[in-house]
Amino acid sequence: MKIKQLPEDFIVEEVTSVTPSGGPFAYYRLDKIGWTTPDALNAVRRRWDIDGRRLSYGGLKDRHAKTSQHFTIYHGPTRNLQHERVTVTYLGPVAEPFTAQQIGANRFTITMRAIAAGQVPGIRAAIDEVHASGLPNYFDDQRFGSVGSSQEFVAKEMVRGNFEAALKLALASPYEFDRAAQKREKATLLEHWGDWPACKAKLDRGHARSLVDYLVHHPTDFRGAVARLKPELQGLYLSAYQSHVWNRVLALWLTQTLSPDRLARIDLHHGHLPVPTSLPEELVAKWESLQLPLPSARLKPDVTAAWLPLTEAVLQDEGLALATMKIPGLQKPFFSKGDRKACVRPQNLEAKDDADDQNRGRRKVILRFELPRGSYATMLVKRVAQLHARPPEPAATSSPPVP
């Protein structure tokens, strides 16, 4: 099966109730193909000579897709713009900057290609299961883009106070899509790690060199070096690890609550996760209403909270505890606080199969649906495309599976 064989195979449209009603913010729709959201908006900002602090948007949309989203500019120009495969349409004035809170949902049209005819009934059966049982609201692989080939989490080492290990992962861990210059920089860091003057002499100017320069003068202060990582990188590291732990808590709830014959699995880069294929009637309301908090030392849970033993079991398996989910000795960064729904139900979910015009002798399946902000369309694609047998192992009782 192929996903995103063409950019038009993955279409995302932001759904919002915001309408022009007057105000100091110019409101726009951004349509793009082959651009990341930040790159597209930077191009707009340069073309219009706009200070980036005047611009606000709600979400990041995939580069390898055809996407539509919204943004605002304080006292922005009341005109349209065409730049390569980026189109900006002025919609009118609004009173407030556009943020993620104004996104009600995202509407998707996804074409799955190169499907054998014999696989189509299984895909349709999986779609029926999603209609009946919903979709676990797991974080998908995109959330873990900061995790390198070692599969180790920078933030986990930060929580443990292993700041040298965290810094080494952040600066020198190889990634599948590293470019040649990044590979050379990481090889230099690994070769001369600890010999900071030699390392600095061989590195080109950039963020890594500035951190090594700090270590030249403070050779054992790895906490200080980690604190000097770019704030956006620190945020990525913490959100990746927190999301991984949250996924494990939800996986444990499912394996403890449902019998193995009611579970299938989907595969992520970090392992497999259970998904429900059916639910006993008495569990439907509980599953629909289940919310799990993002694990953080900032939580002050009631000891009777149903999620608490699940979270404690997962963190114990990670070698941690809820009270230790913070970065020792640093006020920033810190883990997010909030709840996340365990189950989402894709709205207006429908599927159509047809002959694949790009792959002779194969079928394509076109999925159309809507998901709330923060949920992953690729998780639904994996759910209906990965036709695994039921997990052979028994449901976990005291310790979580390792996703």
N, C-alpha and C positions, 0 to 999 in steps of 0.2 A: 504494500500500500504506500502511496505517496501523498504527502501533505505539502502545500505551497509549491507545487510544481510550477505554477504561474502566480504572480502577485494577486491576480484576481480570484485565485482559489481561496483566499482568506480575506474576507471583507468585514470590517468592523465599523459600526456607526454608533456614535455616542448619542444616548437618549437623554434629553433634559427638558424640563418644563420652563426654563428661562426664556423669556420673550422680551424684545425691546420695549421699554416703557419710559425712557428718559433717564438721564444721569450723566455723570462725567466719564464713564468708561465706554469706549467703543467695543462692540461685541462682534466677533467674527466666527465663521466656520472655516476650518482648515482641512482641506482634502489633499491627501498625499499618497504617493506610491514610491517605495524604494528609499524612504528617508526615515530616520528616527525622529521622534517628536522634538527633542532639543535641537537637533541639527536643522530641521525645517524652520523652527521658530527663530533660531539664530540667523538664518538666511533672511527671514522677514525683517528681523530687527536691523540687520545691516542695510537692506534695501531701503528701509524707511528711516534709517538713522535714529533708532529708538533706544533709549536707555533701558537695559534689561529689567531694571527695577520697576518699570511701568507695566510690564507684561505679566499676565497671570493665566495659568491653564490648570486643568484638572487631573489629567492622567497621561501616562505614557502609552503610545500605540506602536505596535510592531513595525519594524522597518520592512520586513518581507511580507507585506500585505497592502491591501488597498483600504485606507482608513479615513474616517471622518470624525473630527472632534471640534471643540470650541475653545476660544481664548478671548481675553480682553486686553486692551491697552488703555491706560489712563490718558485721556485726551488724545486718543489715537486718530489716525487719518480716516476719513469717511469715504474710503474707496476700496476697490478690489486690487488683487495682485496675482500675477502669474509668474512663477519662477521655476523653470524646468518642470519637474513633475509635482510641483507644489502649487495649489490653488487656494487663495484666500478670498473669501466672500464676506463683505461687510453686511451685517444684519441689522445694525441700529444701535442706539445708545441704551445703556443699562446703568442701574444705580450702584452696583457692587462688582468687584472683580470676580471673575469666574474661577472657582476652585473645585476640588474633588467633591465637595458636599453638594454641588449642583448637578452631579451626574446621577440620574436615577437608575440607569441600566446601560448595558451595551448590547446592541443588536448585531448578530453574527450571521454570515452566510459562508459556510465552509464546504469546499469541495474535496472529498477524499477520492483519490484516483488509483488506477492500476489495481483494482480489486477483482479477484477471481469471482466468476458468477456464483460459485458454490459458497462464497463467504457472505453474500448479501442477506440470505435468511438469518444468519447469526447476528449480523449487524442490526437487522430489524427487531430481532428478539431482544437484543441488549437495549435498544431504544424503548421497547415496551417495558422492560425492567426499570429503566430510569423514570418513565411515566409513573410507574406504580410505587417505586421506592425512593425516588429522589437521587441526588448525587452528593456524595461526601464532598464537603467544601475544602478539600485539601489545597495547600499551596503547591503549585506545579514547579517544574524544573527551572522556569525562568526566574523564580525567586532565589535560586541557588547559583546564579551566575558567578558569584564571587568565590565559589568553592572550586579549588583547583583540582588537578589530577590526583592529588593525594587523598581527596575526599575528606580532608580534615577541615574543621571550621575554625577560622581565625578567632571568632568571638568566644568559642569554648575555651581556647587557651587564655584569652584575656580574662575570662571569669575565673579560671583557675589561678590567675596571677602569674602564668608562665609567659611573661611579656616578650622574652627573646624568641620563644617558639612562635608566638603570635606574629611578631614582626617578620620573622623569616618566612612564614606562610604568606603574609601579605605582600612581601616584596619579591620573593624568589620562587614561590610555588608555581610550577608550570601549568599552563592552561592549554586546552586543545586548540584554541584559535589565536594563540600568541603569534604576533608577526615577528619577522626576522630580528628587528631591533629589540623587541621585548625579550626574545630568546637570548640574545647576546648580553643584554643587561642582567638577566637572571643568572646566566652562566657566570658572569663576573662576580656577582654578589655571592654565589655559592662557593666559588673558588677562593675568594678573599674574605669570606665572612669572619669577622673578628679582627682582621688586620685593616682597620678602618682607613688609615692614611693611604694604603695601597689601593684599597677599594675605591676611595674617592678619586684617586688619580686616574683610574681607568674608566670611570663612569662619565657619560655625557651629562650636561646640565638637565635638571628635571627634578621631580619630586623625590625619587629614590636618592639622588645625590645629596639633596638638602637634608634628608634624614641621616645619611651616612656622615655628612659634615657635622651634624649635631653629635653623633657618636664619636667622632674624632676628638671632640672636646669633653664628652661625657661617656666614656667607653663602656660603662656598666649600667647606665640609666636607660634600660630598655622600656620601662614604663613611660619615661619622658618622650622617648622616640615614638612609641605607639600613640601617645597623646597628640603628637604632631602629624599623624596621618591626616589626610584630607577629611574634613567632616563628612562629606558625602560617602567616602569609602568606609568610615567608621559606621555610618548608618547602615550601609549595605551588609557589612559583616554581622552586625547585631541582628538585623531583621532576618538574615538567612538562618542563623542558628536558632533564633526564637521560633521561626516558622517550622524548622525541622522538628523541634521538640513538640510544638503544637500538633503537627501531623502525627507524631508518634502517640500522643495522648488520644487523639481521635481514633487511631488504629486500634489502640488498646480497648477503648470503649466498645468498638464494633466487635472485636474478637471475644470480649467478655460477655457481650449482650446477646449476640446472635450465634446460633449453632453453625457449624462448618458448612452444612448443606445450604445455608442461606447466604453464603459469601462466595464471591469470586475475587480476583485480584487484578490490579493494574501495576505496571512497572514504571518506575522512575529511575533516574540515574543513580539514586541512593538506595535502591532496593524496591521491593514490592509493597503495596498497600492494599488492605482489604476494602471491598465495596459490597454493599448489600444487593442481592438479587431479588429478595422478597422479605417482607416483614410480617410478623404475627400482628393481627389486628390490635392487640392490646398494647403494642409498642409504637404504633404509628404516631400518636400524639406526642409521645415522649421524644421520638426521633425528630419530629417536625419542630419542636420547641427547644431542642438541646442547643445550648450555647456554651462554649468553652473559653476561658480567659487565656489571653496571651501570657505565658509564664514570665514572671518578673518578681524580683524581691520587693517591688512596690505594692504587690498584692497583700492585702491583710484579710485572709479568708476566714470565714466562720469554720470552725472545726467540723461542722456537720455538712459542709458543702460537698455535694456528690462528686464533683470533679477532683477534689483535693487528693484522695488516695491514688487516683489515676496519674495525676501530675507528679506526685511524690514518687510513685513507682518508676515512671519514665526517667525522672531526674536522678533517682538512685542508680538506675542502670547506666546513666551518663556519668556517674561519679560526682553528682552535685546534689543540691537541695534547693528548695524554692528560695530560702533566705539568701542563698549565695548567687542568685541570678542577677548579679550586678558586677561592675568592674571595680575591683578593690583599689582604693587609693586615688580614684578619679571621680570627679563629680559628673563629667561628661566623657563619653556618651552614656546613655542609659536606655534600657529596654522599654519598648512601648507598653502602654497599659490600655487594656480594652478587651471586649468580648468579641468572638467571631462565631457566627452560626455554623453549626456542624453539618447541616443539610441545606442544600439549595435545590430548588425545582426549576429547571429551565422553562421559561414561559414560551408559549406558542411554538413548541418543539415539533418540527415536522421533517421528514426525510423523503427524498425522491431519488430513485436510481435510474440510470440511463447508460447507453453505450458511451465509453470513454473516448472522446475525440482526440486525446493526446496519446493514448496507449492502445494500440490495435488489439482487439480481442479481449479487452478488459472492460469492466464496468466502473462507473463513478457513482458516488452517493453524495448528494448535496444536502447538507444539514442547515436548517434555519431555526434560530432560537434567540432568546434574550436571557441575559444573566445579570444579576445585580453587580454594582461596582465592587471590585475587589475579588470577584470569582473568576476562575480560569476556564476559558473556552476549550483550551487544549486538554483539560482534564476530562471534559465530556467526550472529546474525540478519542482519547485513550480508552475511556470507559466503553465506548461502543465498538472500538476497533480491535482491542486486545482480547481475543476470545479464549481466555485461559480456562482450564478446568478448575474445579473448586480446590482450594488449598488442602493438601493432604494432612497438614499438621492439625492437632486439636487446638481449640481456642485457648488463648492465654488466660491464666488465672491470677498469678501473682506478679509476674514480670512481663513487660511488653515485648511484642515481636520487634525485631530490628528491621525497620523499613529500609 
